[in-house]
């Protein structure tokens, strides 16, 4: 039996609720993956001059283990998210999947309160689970965009979501930063406790504000109800249909290839910036956290600026420009040796990062065929991002393990951006006119 759950596009309450999930989950991105946890992790795992830790009997460089734990989370989700997404499309229960992953991710952040350093296995397991929950929820979150918003509004709403995320995460980080810098104001004397309390605050913030989103989004979207055993089989069939459609659209194939390499570089920068600054350059917590905080604030301006730029130049040209900037920035990062140059590079990263992420999401939503199986198409997009993250983070960690220096990994990041730039140039050179007409029609 088929059921249709028509969702009216442009409903202000629904869009406001959707945007608020960026406000909720970005606290994880900033506190756990970008600032406090990476610095805390480096500090509590400095057991010897070689920075090695004993992980289930194996000796591993602490930062290499950190990057590989992130890579493993992305790999697991890359393998499983297409199944979950296809089932969500078939049943119409994408919000239920989103809620489940939100609970897993936010609760795992709370469990990191009990990570003190010697229990390295405990910390890595829940750090990995937190990433699994975050990435899993984002698949279904992104897939709601073309369902609830008109094509002409998707750039603006996507940028609004990223901006809300930056602002919300900054507010929580400022609270946690005050607790870390001035623990006596909170009656705290254990030097490790402020950081651990910040992990607990992410759980409360993420889970709490996500309820606004879940109360606003529709319980069902499009779907069918049938025998439970056939749901998974049909999920695979629908995913195969999506893959076949992607193969028939060369401009979409080239775009996703470009996106893959760009994300290899971008995800490595996002997830390894703090540990790189602390370990390779020797920056202190008082410099690192405010710098990454500045990236978030500048990111709001970046997301807004590139949204405006895409309106004048078009999505593809704006993306091409942002990727050119990534190549220049990553190449320049290799020559960073002190706090001043690190801060300057961070400011440029903030501008480009917000714009690149928002534009990539909205551009893809305009390029996919007009179909009700949005989740499966965004699952494919998400798989590309996760596999790119796996490849980028694994290469980053392996390079450090072989050379003993994180600095050499920067050369690989620059190469990733350069390859991505080439494939994006192919899309512009061969398909720009066709895509401009397509996107213009979608925006009417």
C-alpha positions as CSV (number, residue, x, y, z in Angstrom):
1,X,0.0,0.0,0.0
2,X,1.3,3.4,-1.0
3,X,1.0,6.5,1.1
4,X,1.7,10.0,0.1
5,X,2.6,12.6,2.7
6,X,2.7,15.9,1.0
7,X,4.8,18.4,2.7
8,X,4.0,22.1,1.9
9,X,7.2,23.9,0.7
10,X,8.0,27.3,2.2
11,X,6.3,26.8,5.5
12,X,8.0,29.2,7.9
13,X,7.6,27.1,11.0
14,X,9.0,24.0,9.3
15,X,12.0,25.9,7.9
16,X,12.7,27.6,11.2
17,X,12.7,24.2,12.9
18,X,15.0,22.7,10.2
19,X,17.5,25.6,10.5
20,X,17.5,25.2,14.3
21,X,19.1,21.7,14.0
22,X,22.3,23.5,12.7
23,X,22.2,25.5,15.9
24,X,21.8,22.3,18.0
25,X,24.4,20.0,16.4
26,X,27.1,22.5,15.6
27,X,28.0,22.6,19.2
28,X,29.4,19.1,18.6
29,X,31.5,20.2,15.7
30,X,33.0,23.2,17.5
31,X,33.5,21.8,21.0
32,X,34.2,18.1,20.3
33,X,35.9,17.9,17.0
34,X,37.4,21.4,16.5
35,X,38.6,22.9,19.8
36,X,38.3,21.6,23.4
37,X,38.3,17.8,22.9
38,X,41.3,17.7,20.5
39,X,43.4,19.9,22.8
40,X,42.2,17.9,25.9
41,X,43.0,14.6,24.1
42,X,46.5,15.7,23.2
43,X,47.1,16.8,26.8
44,X,45.9,13.7,28.5
45,X,47.6,11.2,26.1
46,X,51.1,12.6,26.4
47,X,52.5,9.6,28.1
48,X,56.0,9.7,26.6
49,X,58.2,11.8,24.3
50,X,57.1,9.7,21.3
51,X,53.4,10.6,21.9
52,X,52.5,6.9,21.6
53,X,49.5,5.3,23.4
54,X,48.6,1.7,24.1
55,X,45.3,1.0,22.3
56,X,44.1,-2.6,23.0
57,X,47.7,-3.7,23.2
58,X,49.0,-1.9,20.1
59,X,51.3,1.1,20.3
60,X,50.0,4.0,18.1
61,X,50.9,7.7,17.8
62,X,48.2,9.5,19.7
63,X,47.2,11.9,16.9
64,X,47.3,9.1,14.3
65,X,44.9,7.2,16.4
66,X,42.7,10.3,16.7
67,X,42.6,10.7,12.9
68,X,42.0,7.0,12.3
69,X,39.1,6.9,14.8
70,X,37.4,9.7,12.8
71,X,38.1,7.8,9.6
72,X,36.6,4.6,11.0
73,X,33.4,6.4,12.0
74,X,33.1,7.9,8.5
75,X,33.7,4.5,6.9
76,X,31.1,2.8,9.0
77,X,28.5,5.4,8.1
78,X,29.5,5.4,4.4
79,X,28.7,1.6,4.4
80,X,25.4,1.9,6.4
81,X,23.9,5.2,5.5
82,X,22.7,4.2,2.0
83,X,20.7,1.4,3.5
84,X,19.2,3.6,6.2
85,X,18.5,6.4,3.7
86,X,16.8,4.1,1.2
87,X,14.6,2.6,4.0
88,X,13.8,6.1,5.1
89,X,12.7,7.0,1.6
90,X,10.6,3.9,1.3
91,X,8.9,4.2,4.6
92,X,8.8,8.0,4.8
93,X,10.3,7.9,8.3
94,X,13.4,10.0,7.8
95,X,12.7,12.0,11.0
96,X,12.7,8.8,13.1
97,X,16.2,8.0,11.7
98,X,17.4,11.5,12.3
99,X,16.2,11.3,16.0
100,X,17.9,8.0,16.6
101,X,21.3,9.2,15.4
102,X,20.9,12.4,17.4
103,X,20.4,10.4,20.6
104,X,23.5,8.2,19.8
105,X,25.7,11.2,19.0
106,X,24.6,13.5,21.9
107,X,24.7,10.8,24.5
108,X,28.2,9.7,23.4
109,X,29.3,13.3,23.9
110,X,28.0,13.1,27.5
111,X,29.9,9.9,28.1
112,X,33.2,11.6,27.2
113,X,32.9,13.3,30.6
114,X,34.3,10.0,32.0
115,X,37.4,10.0,29.7
116,X,40.4,10.9,31.8
117,X,43.3,9.8,29.6
118,X,44.5,6.4,30.8
119,X,41.2,4.8,29.7
120,X,42.1,5.6,26.1
121,X,39.9,2.8,24.7
122,X,36.8,4.2,26.4
123,X,37.5,7.7,25.1
124,X,38.2,6.6,21.5
125,X,35.0,4.4,21.4
126,X,32.7,7.1,22.6
127,X,34.5,9.7,20.4
128,X,33.9,7.5,17.4
129,X,30.2,6.9,18.4
130,X,29.7,10.6,18.8
131,X,30.9,11.1,15.2
132,X,28.7,8.2,14.0
133,X,25.6,9.9,15.6
134,X,26.5,13.3,14.1
135,X,27.2,12.1,10.6
136,X,24.2,9.8,10.6
137,X,21.8,12.6,11.6
138,X,23.2,14.9,9.0
139,X,22.2,12.6,6.1
140,X,18.5,12.9,7.0
141,X,18.8,16.6,8.0
142,X,20.2,17.5,4.6
143,X,17.6,15.5,2.7
144,X,14.8,17.6,4.2
145,X,16.1,20.8,2.4
146,X,14.5,20.1,-1.1
147,X,11.4,18.7,0.6
148,X,10.6,21.8,2.7
149,X,12.0,24.6,0.6
150,X,11.4,26.0,-2.9
151,X,14.5,25.7,-5.2
152,X,14.8,29.5,-5.4
153,X,15.1,29.7,-1.5
154,X,17.5,26.8,-1.0
155,X,20.7,28.8,-1.2
156,X,19.4,31.3,1.3
157,X,18.0,28.7,3.7
158,X,21.2,26.5,3.5
159,X,23.4,29.5,4.3
160,X,21.0,30.5,7.1
161,X,21.4,27.1,8.6
162,X,25.2,27.2,8.6
163,X,25.1,30.7,10.0
164,X,22.8,29.6,12.8
165,X,25.2,26.7,13.5
166,X,28.2,29.0,13.8
167,X,26.4,31.4,16.1
168,X,24.9,28.6,18.4
169,X,28.2,26.8,18.7
170,X,30.1,30.0,19.5
171,X,27.7,30.8,22.3
172,X,28.2,27.4,24.0
173,X,32.0,27.6,23.4
174,X,32.2,31.0,25.0
175,X,30.5,29.6,28.1
176,X,32.8,26.6,28.2
177,X,35.9,28.8,27.5
178,X,35.1,31.0,30.5
179,X,34.8,27.8,32.6
180,X,38.2,26.6,31.3
181,X,40.0,29.9,31.6
182,X,38.4,30.9,34.9
183,X,37.5,27.7,36.8
184,X,37.7,29.4,40.1
185,X,34.5,31.3,39.2
186,X,32.7,28.0,39.1
187,X,34.4,26.6,42.2
188,X,36.4,24.1,40.1
189,X,39.9,23.0,41.3
190,X,40.5,19.9,39.1
191,X,42.3,21.2,35.9
192,X,40.7,18.4,33.8
193,X,37.2,18.9,35.0
194,X,36.2,22.1,33.0
195,X,37.0,20.3,29.7
196,X,35.0,17.2,30.8
197,X,32.1,19.4,31.8
198,X,32.1,21.0,28.4
199,X,31.6,17.5,26.8
200,X,28.6,17.1,29.0
201,X,27.3,20.5,28.0
202,X,27.3,19.5,24.3
203,X,25.0,16.6,25.2
204,X,22.6,18.9,26.9
205,X,22.7,21.6,24.2
206,X,22.6,19.2,21.2
207,X,19.8,17.0,22.5
208,X,17.8,19.8,24.0
209,X,17.7,22.2,21.1
210,X,17.1,19.3,18.6
211,X,13.7,19.0,20.1
212,X,12.7,22.3,18.5
213,X,13.6,20.7,15.1
214,X,11.8,17.4,15.8
215,X,8.6,19.3,16.9
216,X,8.6,21.2,13.7
217,X,9.5,18.7,11.0
218,X,6.8,16.4,9.6
219,X,6.7,12.9,11.0
220,X,6.4,11.4,7.6
221,X,7.4,12.7,4.2
222,X,7.0,10.4,1.1
223,X,6.8,6.7,1.5
224,X,5.2,3.4,1.2
225,X,4.1,0.9,3.8
226,X,4.5,-2.8,3.1
227,X,5.8,-6.0,4.7
228,X,8.7,-5.3,6.9
229,X,11.0,-7.9,5.2
230,X,10.5,-6.1,1.9
231,X,11.5,-2.7,3.2
232,X,15.2,-3.4,3.1
233,X,15.0,-5.1,-0.3
234,X,13.2,-2.1,-1.8
235,X,15.7,0.2,-0.1
236,X,18.5,-1.5,-2.0
237,X,16.4,-1.3,-5.3
238,X,15.8,2.4,-4.9
239,X,19.4,3.1,-4.1
240,X,20.4,1.2,-7.2
241,X,18.0,3.3,-9.3
242,X,19.7,6.5,-7.9
243,X,23.1,5.2,-8.8
244,X,22.0,4.4,-12.3
245,X,20.6,7.9,-12.6
246,X,23.8,9.4,-11.5
247,X,25.7,7.4,-14.1
248,X,23.4,8.9,-16.8
249,X,24.2,12.5,-15.7
250,X,27.9,13.1,-16.5
251,X,27.8,16.6,-15.0
252,X,26.6,15.2,-11.7
253,X,29.3,12.5,-11.8
254,X,32.1,15.1,-12.4
255,X,30.7,17.3,-9.7
256,X,30.6,14.5,-7.2
257,X,34.2,13.6,-8.1
258,X,35.3,17.1,-7.6
259,X,33.4,17.2,-4.3
260,X,35.1,14.0,-3.2
261,X,38.6,15.5,-3.5
262,X,37.7,18.9,-2.1
263,X,36.2,17.2,0.9
264,X,39.3,15.1,1.4
265,X,41.2,18.3,1.9
266,X,38.5,20.3,3.8
267,X,37.6,17.6,6.3
268,X,41.3,17.0,7.1
269,X,41.7,20.7,7.8
270,X,38.5,20.9,9.9
271,X,39.2,17.9,12.1
272,X,43.0,18.2,12.4
273,X,43.5,21.9,12.8
274,X,43.5,22.0,16.6
275,X,45.7,19.0,17.1
276,X,48.1,20.3,14.4
277,X,48.3,23.7,16.1
278,X,48.9,22.2,19.6
279,X,51.3,19.5,18.6
280,X,53.2,20.7,15.5
281,X,53.4,24.4,16.2
282,X,53.2,24.2,20.0
283,X,50.3,26.7,20.4
284,X,48.8,26.9,23.8
285,X,45.1,26.5,24.7
286,X,44.7,30.2,25.2
287,X,45.7,30.9,21.6
288,X,44.0,27.9,19.9
289,X,40.5,28.1,21.3
290,X,40.0,31.8,20.6
291,X,41.5,31.3,17.1
292,X,39.1,28.5,16.2
293,X,36.3,30.6,17.8
294,X,37.2,33.4,15.4
295,X,36.9,30.9,12.5
296,X,33.3,30.2,13.4
297,X,32.5,33.9,13.6
298,X,34.2,34.6,10.3
299,X,32.4,31.6,8.9
300,X,29.1,33.4,9.3
301,X,30.3,36.2,7.1
302,X,31.8,33.6,4.7
303,X,28.5,31.7,4.3
304,X,26.6,35.0,3.7
305,X,29.3,36.4,1.3
306,X,29.4,33.3,-0.9
307,X,25.6,33.1,-0.9
308,X,25.6,36.6,-2.4
309,X,28.5,35.8,-4.7
310,X,26.6,32.8,-6.1
311,X,23.6,35.1,-6.9
312,X,25.9,37.2,-9.1
313,X,28.3,34.6,-10.5
314,X,26.2,31.4,-10.3
315,X,26.8,28.5,-7.9
316,X,29.5,26.7,-10.0
317,X,31.7,29.8,-10.5
318,X,31.5,30.7,-6.8
319,X,32.5,27.2,-5.9
320,X,35.4,27.2,-8.3
321,X,36.6,30.5,-6.8
322,X,36.3,29.1,-3.2
323,X,38.3,26.0,-4.2
324,X,41.1,28.2,-5.7
325,X,41.3,29.9,-2.4
326,X,41.5,26.5,-0.6
327,X,44.6,25.6,-2.8
328,X,46.3,28.8,-2.0
329,X,45.5,28.6,1.8
330,X,46.6,24.9,2.2
331,X,49.8,25.5,0.3
332,X,50.6,28.5,2.5
333,X,49.8,26.5,5.7
334,X,52.9,24.4,5.1
335,X,55.0,27.5,5.9
336,X,53.3,28.3,9.2
337,X,55.8,28.3,12.1
338,X,54.3,30.6,14.7
339,X,51.0,31.8,16.3
340,X,50.7,34.9,14.1
341,X,50.8,33.0,10.8
342,X,48.4,30.4,12.2
343,X,45.9,33.0,13.2
344,X,46.1,34.7,9.7
345,X,45.6,31.4,7.9
346,X,42.7,30.5,10.3
347,X,40.9,33.8,9.3
348,X,41.1,32.9,5.6
349,X,39.9,29.3,6.3
350,X,36.9,30.7,8.2
351,X,35.8,32.8,5.2
352,X,36.2,29.9,2.7
353,X,34.9,27.1,4.9
354,X,31.5,28.5,5.5
355,X,30.9,29.4,1.9
356,X,32.2,26.1,0.5
357,X,30.0,24.0,2.7
358,X,26.8,26.0,2.2
359,X,27.3,26.3,-1.6
360,X,28.1,22.6,-2.1
361,X,24.9,21.5,-0.3
362,X,22.6,23.9,-2.2
363,X,24.3,23.4,-5.6
364,X,23.8,19.6,-5.3
365,X,20.2,20.0,-4.3
366,X,19.6,21.9,-7.6
367,X,21.6,19.5,-9.8
368,X,19.8,16.3,-8.8
369,X,16.7,15.2,-10.8
370,X,13.3,16.3,-9.6
371,X,12.2,13.2,-7.7
372,X,10.6,12.4,-4.4
373,X,13.5,10.1,-3.4
374,X,15.6,13.0,-2.1
375,X,17.1,11.0,0.8
376,X,18.7,8.4,-1.5
377,X,20.3,11.2,-3.6
378,X,21.6,12.9,-0.5
379,X,22.8,9.6,0.8
380,X,25.0,9.3,-2.3
381,X,26.2,12.8,-1.7
382,X,26.8,11.9,1.9
383,X,28.7,8.7,1.1
384,X,31.0,10.8,-1.1
385,X,31.7,13.1,1.8
386,X,32.3,10.2,4.2
387,X,34.6,8.2,1.9
388,X,36.5,11.4,1.2
389,X,36.9,12.0,5.0
390,X,38.1,8.4,5.4
391,X,40.7,8.8,2.6
392,X,41.8,12.2,3.8
393,X,42.1,11.5,7.5
394,X,43.7,8.1,6.9
395,X,46.3,9.6,4.6
396,X,46.9,12.4,7.1
397,X,47.5,9.9,9.9
398,X,49.5,7.5,7.8
399,X,51.8,10.3,6.6
400,X,52.5,11.3,10.2
401,X,53.2,7.7,11.1
402,X,55.7,7.2,8.3
403,X,57.4,10.6,8.4
404,X,57.0,11.5,12.1
405,X,55.7,14.9,11.2
406,X,52.2,16.3,10.7
407,X,53.7,19.0,8.5
408,X,54.2,16.7,5.5
409,X,50.5,15.9,5.6
410,X,49.8,19.4,4.5
411,X,51.3,18.6,1.1
412,X,48.7,15.9,0.5
413,X,45.9,18.3,1.5
414,X,47.0,20.8,-1.1
415,X,47.1,18.0,-3.7
416,X,43.5,17.0,-2.8
417,X,42.2,20.5,-3.4
418,X,44.1,20.8,-6.7
419,X,42.6,17.6,-8.1
420,X,39.1,18.7,-6.9
421,X,39.7,22.1,-8.7
422,X,40.5,20.3,-11.9
423,X,37.2,18.2,-12.0
424,X,35.2,21.3,-11.1
425,X,36.8,23.1,-14.0
426,X,35.7,20.2,-16.2
427,X,32.1,20.8,-15.0
428,X,32.4,24.5,-15.7
429,X,34.0,24.0,-19.1
430,X,31.7,21.4,-20.5
431,X,28.4,21.8,-18.7
432,X,28.2,25.4,-17.4
433,X,25.6,26.6,-19.9
434,X,23.4,23.6,-19.5
435,X,23.6,23.7,-15.7
436,X,23.0,27.5,-15.6
437,X,19.7,27.0,-17.5
438,X,18.7,24.0,-15.3
439,X,19.4,25.9,-12.1
440,X,17.6,29.0,-13.4
441,X,14.5,26.9,-14.1
442,X,14.7,25.3,-10.6
443,X,14.8,28.8,-9.1
444,X,11.7,30.1,-10.9
